[in-house]
Amino acid sequence: MAKSLGFRFWYYFRTGWSTYFAFIFAAVNTLTVTYFLAIENYPILKEIFPTFDVYLLTLTGLGVPLLILIGYLHFKRTASYRSEAAITYESNPFARRLFVNSELNLQINQEIIELILKLSQDKKLSEDDLVRVKKISEKFDEFTKERTLTNKKDLDFMNDISKL
């Protein structure tokens, strides 16, 4: 896997900026602007929030739980996060490869369990069992030889599974 130091630094910078700096900057900016431009100019709001500290504590006390609830709903109760996760798997070849490999492992393990159960009952493997295992092995060999991180084999496999 080729490493591009410049793009890695760019990615770390963007993550640090968007996750931490921009979030804190936007919160401070919003609180400051809304208080000094809106609340100070309306006497009725000035009575409710006589100082910036009272405004800050009130909005923090109400805003943090509200934003936690919104974040919870985003991840657990709406389709938006599922869509984001699907897009991540579709667009990230490494995530896609992990998903496909886990599906292949499940198929292989299911077949192995069936064979072990048969053998544990002192039954011999039939010619059909051996042909089926050989076909699975050939199918997996062909699939793994043809796929790369840059072609669509893994994505096609994922799309076929999602239709089931």
VOBA-1610 file (N, C-alpha, C; in pm, whole numbers, padded with zeros to 5 digits, always signed):
BEGIN
Met+00085-00117+00000Met+00000+00000+00000Met+00090+00123+00000Ala+00076+00204-00102Ala+00158+00324-00113Ala+00111+00430-00013Lys+00207+00495+00049Lys+00176+00600+00145Lys+00220+00734+00089Ser+00127+00824+00083Ser+00158+00958+00038Ser+00155+01050+00161Leu+00270+01090+00205Leu+00281+01169+00326Leu+00204+01300+00316Gly+00210+01363+00201Gly+00139+01489+00181Gly-00012+01473+00198Phe-00069+01370+00135Phe-00213+01348+00146Phe-00253+01302+00286Arg-00165+01229+00352Arg-00194+01190+00490Arg-00200+01313+00580Phe-00104+01403+00565Phe-00106+01527+00644Phe-00230+01609+00612Trp-00265+01615+00484Trp-00384+01689+00443Trp-00509+01629+00509Tyr-00518+01497+00511Tyr-00632+01430+00574Tyr-00635+01457+00724Tyr-00521+01448+00791Tyr-00516+01475+00935Tyr-00552+01621+00964Phe-00504+01711+00880Phe-00537+01853+00897Phe-00688+01875+00886Arg-00747+01819+00780Arg-00892+01837+00761Arg-00971+01776+00875Thr-00930+01662+00925Thr-00999+01600+01038Thr-00987+01686+01162Gly-00868+01732+01191Gly-00848+01818+01308Gly-00928+01947+01296Trp-00927+02004+01177Trp-01001+02129+01155Trp-01151+02107+01171Ser-01206+02012+01098Ser-01351+01996+01095Ser-01407+01937+01223Thr-01334+01847+01286Thr-01386+01781+01405Thr-01366+01866+01530Tyr-01255+01932+01539Tyr-01224+02001+01664Tyr-01227+02153+01651Phe-01139+02208+01570Phe-01126+02352+01565Phe-01253+02420+01515Ala-01304+02376+01401Ala-01423+02441+01343Ala-01543+02427+01435Phe-01556+02315+01501Phe-01667+02295+01594Phe-01660+02395+01709Ile-01545+02405+01772Ile-01529+02497+01886Ile-01543+02642+01838Phe-01480+02673+01728Phe-01487+02809+01672Phe-01631+02846+01640Ala-01705+02757+01578Ala-01845+02785+01541Ala-01931+02803+01665Ala-01909+02721+01767Ala-01989+02733+01889Ala-01963+02868+01957Val-01837+02904+01974Val-01803+03032+02037Val-01857+03148+01954Asn-01840+03141+01823Asn-01887+03245+01734Asn-02040+03261+01742Thr-02112+03152+01736Thr-02258+03157+01741Thr-02307+03215+01873Leu-02250+03167+01983Leu-02293+03219+02114Leu-02262+03368+02127Thr-02146+03408+02085Thr-02107+03549+02098Thr-02194+03639+02010Val-02208+03600+01885Val-02285+03682+01791Val-02431+03691+01834Thr-02491+03579+01869Thr-02633+03584+01906Thr-02655+03666+02032Tyr-02564+03658+02125Tyr-02584+03737+02248Tyr-02565+03886+02221Phe-02452+03922+02164Phe-02418+04064+02153Phe-02493+04136+02040Leu-02543+04063+01941Leu-02618+04128+01835Leu-02770+04115+01852Ala-02814+04010+01914Ala-02958+03989+01926Ala-03009+04017+02067Ile-02954+03952+02164Ile-03009+03961+02300Ile-02988+04098+02361Glu-02873+04157+02342Glu-02847+04289+02399Glu-02938+04396+02341Asn-02991+04376+02220Asn-03073+04476+02154Asn-03223+04461+02183Tyr-03263+04355+02252Tyr-03404+04335+02285Tyr-03419+04330+02436Pro-03482+04430+02495Pro-03493+04439+02641Pro-03557+04316+02706Ile-03657+04257+02642Ile-03722+04141+02702Ile-03626+04023+02711Leu-03543+04003+02608Leu-03442+03897+02612Leu-03330+03932+02710Lys-03301+04060+02722Lys-03197+04105+02815Lys-03240+04076+02960Glu-03372+04081+02988Glu-03421+04047+03122Glu-03404+03897+03149Ile-03425+03815+03048Ile-03410+03669+03065Ile-03263+03632+03078Phe-03179+03695+02997Phe-03036+03668+02998Phe-02961+03798+03029Pro-02952+03837+03158Pro-02891+03965+03192Pro-02742+03973+03160Thr-02672+03859+03162Thr-02529+03860+03132Thr-02498+03749+03031Phe-02382+03761+02971Phe-02338+03659+02876Phe-02321+03525+02947Asp-02275+03527+03072Asp-02255+03403+03147Asp-02387+03328+03168Val-02494+03400+03200Val-02625+03337+03218Val-02671+03276+03086Tyr-02652+03350+02978Tyr-02688+03303+02844Tyr-02608+03177+02809Leu-02480+03181+02835Leu-02391+03068+02806Leu-02432+02945+02885Leu-02456+02960+03015Leu-02495+02846+03098Leu-02631+02790+03056Thr-02725+02877+03024Thr-02858+02833+02982Thr-02852+02757+02850Leu-02785+02815+02752Leu-02776+02747+02623Leu-02696+02617+02631Thr-02592+02618+02713Thr-02514+02495+02730Thr-02600+02388+02798Gly-02673+02428+02902Gly-02759+02332+02973Gly-02869+02275+02887Leu-02922+02356+02799Leu-03027+02307+02708Leu-02970+02248+02580Gly-02865+02311+02527Gly-02811+02272+02398Gly-02739+02140+02397Val-02658+02115+02500Val-02580+01990+02501Val-02673+01867+02504Pro-02771+01861+02597Pro-02861+01744+02593Pro-02940+01733+02462Leu-02982+01848+02408Leu-03056+01846+02282Leu-02968+01793+02169Leu-02844+01836+02163Leu-02754+01789+02058Leu-02717+01643+02076Ile-02709+01597+02200Ile-02686+01454+02225Ile-02805+01374+02172Leu-02926+01421+02199Leu-03046+01354+02149Leu-03047+01351+01996Ile-03014+01462+01935Ile-03010+01468+01788Ile-02905+01371+01734Gly-02788+01366+01798Gly-02685+01271+01755Gly-02730+01127+01771Tyr-02797+01097+01882Tyr-02849+00962+01904Tyr-02950+00926+01794Leu-03043+01019+01768Leu-03143+00993+01664Leu-03076+00973+01528His-02972+01049+01501His-02899+01037+01374His-02844+00894+01356Phe-02784+00840+01462Phe-02722+00709+01451Phe-02821+00594+01466Lys-02921+00610+01553Lys-03005+00495+01589Lys-03145+00494+01530Arg-03200+00609+01497Arg-03342+00612+01461Arg-03372+00663+01321Thr-03273+00703+01246Thr-03299+00751+01111Thr-03218+00668+01011Ala-03256+00677+00888Ala-03184+00605+00783Ala-03058+00678+00739Ser-03036+00797+00790Ser-02923+00877+00741Ser-02788+00810+00770Tyr-02769+00758+00891Tyr-02640+00696+00921Tyr-02621+00567+00843Arg-02727+00489+00827Arg-02715+00368+00745Arg-02673+00403+00603Ser-02727+00512+00551Ser-02688+00556+00417Ser-02542+00598+00414Glu-02497+00669+00517Glu-02356+00710+00525Glu-02266+00587+00529Ala-02304+00488+00610Ala-02222+00367+00622Ala-02218+00292+00489Ala-02331+00285+00421Ala-02335+00217+00291Ala-02245+00288+00191Ile-02249+00420+00191Ile-02165+00497+00100Ile-02017+00473+00131Thr-01984+00465+00260Thr-01846+00439+00300Thr-01799+00305+00244Tyr-01882+00202+00257Tyr-01843+00071+00205Tyr-01836+00071+00053Glu-01926+00142-00011Glu-01925+00146-00157Glu-01804+00221-00212Ser-01762+00325-00141Ser-01656+00410-00195Ser-01517+00378-00141Asn-01507+00304-00033Asn-01377+00273+00027Asn-01340+00128-00006Pro-01241+00106-00091Pro-01208-00030-00131Pro-01160-00118-00015Phe-01101-00059+00087Phe-01053-00138+00200Phe-01170-00185+00287Ala-01267-00097+00311Ala-01386-00136+00386Ala-01466-00239+00307Arg-01476-00217+00177Arg-01547-00311+00090Arg-01482-00448+00096Arg-01350-00450+00092Arg-01278-00578+00097Arg-01304-00650+00229Leu-01304-00577+00340Leu-01332-00639+00470Leu-01472-00701+00472Phe-01569-00628+00419Phe-01706-00679+00416Phe-01715-00807+00332Val-01659-00803+00214Val-01665-00918+00124Val-01592-01038+00186Asn-01476-01014+00245Asn-01402-01123+00308Asn-01482-01186+00421Ser-01551-01104+00499Ser-01631-01161+00609Ser-01745-01244+00553Glu-01806-01202+00444Glu-01913-01281+00382Glu-01858-01413+00327Leu-01741-01408+00265Leu-01679-01530+00214Leu-01646-01625+00329Asn-01595-01570+00438Asn-01565-01653+00555Asn-01690-01719+00612Leu-01800-01646+00614Leu-01925-01706+00661Leu-01966-01823+00573Gln-01956-01807+00442Gln-01993-01915+00351Gln-01903-02037+00370Ile-01774-02011+00382Ile-01680-02122+00402Ile-01707-02191+00535Asn-01725-02113+00641Asn-01751-02172+00773Asn-01880-02252+00776Gln-01983-02205+00708Gln-02109-02278+00703Gln-02087-02414+00638Glu-02012-02416+00530Glu-01984-02541+00461Glu-01901-02636+00549Ile-01801-02580+00616Ile-01715-02661+00704Ile-01796-02720+00818Ile-01885-02642+00876Ile-01968-02691+00987Ile-02055-02808+00941Glu-02115-02794+00823Glu-02197-02903+00771Glu-02115-03030+00752Leu-01993-03015+00701Leu-01908-03133+00681Leu-01864-03192+00815Ile-01831-03108+00911Ile-01790-03157+01043Ile-01905-03231+01111Leu-02025-03176+01101Leu-02141-03244+01160Leu-02163-03380+01097Lys-02147-03387+00968Lys-02163-03515+00899Lys-02057-03615+00945Leu-01932-03568+00953Leu-01822-03656+00996Leu-01837-03695+01143Ser-01891-03604+01225Ser-01906-03635+01368Ser-02013-03741+01393Gln-02099-03763+01297Gln-02202-03866+01307Gln-02155-03995+01240Asp-02024-04005+01224Asp-01960-04121+01162Asp-02010-04149+01020Lys-02051-04045+00953Lys-02092-04058+00813Lys-01972-04023+00727Lys-01965-04086+00614Lys-01859-04055+00520Lys-01906-03943+00427Leu-01810-03869+00381Leu-01844-03764+00285Leu-01876-03829+00150Ser-01987-03786+00094Ser-02029-03843-00033Ser-01954-03775-00148Glu-01970-03833-00264Glu-01910-03773-00382Glu-01971-03635-00408Asp-02102-03621-00380Asp-02168-03491-00396Asp-02108-03387-00302Asp-02077-03427-00178Asp-02014-03334-00083Asp-01880-03286-00137Leu-01801-03378-00186Leu-01669-03343-00238Leu-01679-03255-00363Val-01774-03283-00449Val-01793-03201-00570Val-01837-03060-00529Arg-01929-03052-00430Arg-01975-02921-00383Arg-01860-02840-00324Val-01778-02903-00243Val-01663-02834-00182Val-01565-02792-00290Lys-01544-02878-00388Lys-01452-02845-00498Lys-01505-02724-00577Lys-01636-02721-00603Lys-01695-02608-00676Lys-01681-02479-00596Ile-01704-02486-00466Ile-01689-02367-00381Ile-01544-02320-00384Ser-01452-02413-00373Ser-01311-02378-00375Ser-01273-02312-00509Glu-01320-02368-00618Glu-01290-02310-00749Glu-01353-02171-00764Lys-01475-02157-00715Lys-01544-02028-00723Lys-01467-01923-00644Phe-01423-01958-00524Phe-01347-01863-00441Phe-01211-01834-00502Asp-01146-01937-00556Asp-01016-01915-00622Asp-01030-01817-00738Glu-01130-01840-00823Glu-01152-01753-00938Glu-01183-01610-00892Phe-01269-01599-00792Phe-01308-01466-00744Phe-01189-01391-00687Thr-01109-01458-00602Thr-00998-01388-00538Thr-00884-01358-00635Lys-00870-01435-00740Lys-00767-01406-00839Lys-00804-01286-00925Glu-00932-01269-00953Glu-00977-01163-01042Glu-00992-01028-00973Arg-01017-01027-00844Arg-01048-00900-00778Arg-00922-00825-00737Thr-00934-00694-00744Thr-00830-00605-00696Thr-00899-00494-00618Leu-00821-00411-00554Leu-00880-00299-00481Leu-00934-00192-00576Thr-00894-00198-00702Thr-00937-00094-00796Thr-01048-00138-00891Asn-01076-00269-00901Asn-01186-00307-00990Asn-01316-00321-00910Lys-01423-00357-00979Lys-01555-00356-00917Lys-01600-00493-00868Lys-01513-00592-00864Lys-01555-00727-00825Lys-01615-00729-00684Asp-01549-00664-00589Asp-01601-00663-00452Asp-01734-00588-00445Leu-01746-00478-00515Leu-01870-00400-00516Leu-01984-00481-00579Asp-01955-00550-00687Asp-02056-00636-00750Asp-02100-00746-00653Phe-02005-00804-00582Phe-02036-00907-00483Phe-02128-00850-00374Met-02095-00730-00325Met-02179-00666-00222Met-02319-00640-00274Asn-02330-00592-00396Asn-02461-00564-00454Asn-02543-00692-00472Asp-02477-00801-00510Asp-02547-00928-00523Asp-02599-00976-00388Ile-02519-00959-00283Ile-02561-01002-00149Ile-02679-00918-00100Ser-02675-00788-00129Ser-02783-00701-00080Ser-02916-00731-00146Lys-02914-00800-00260Lys-03039-00837-00327Lys-03104-00959-00263Leu-03028-01035-00186Leu-03082-01157-00125Leu-03182-01128-00017
//
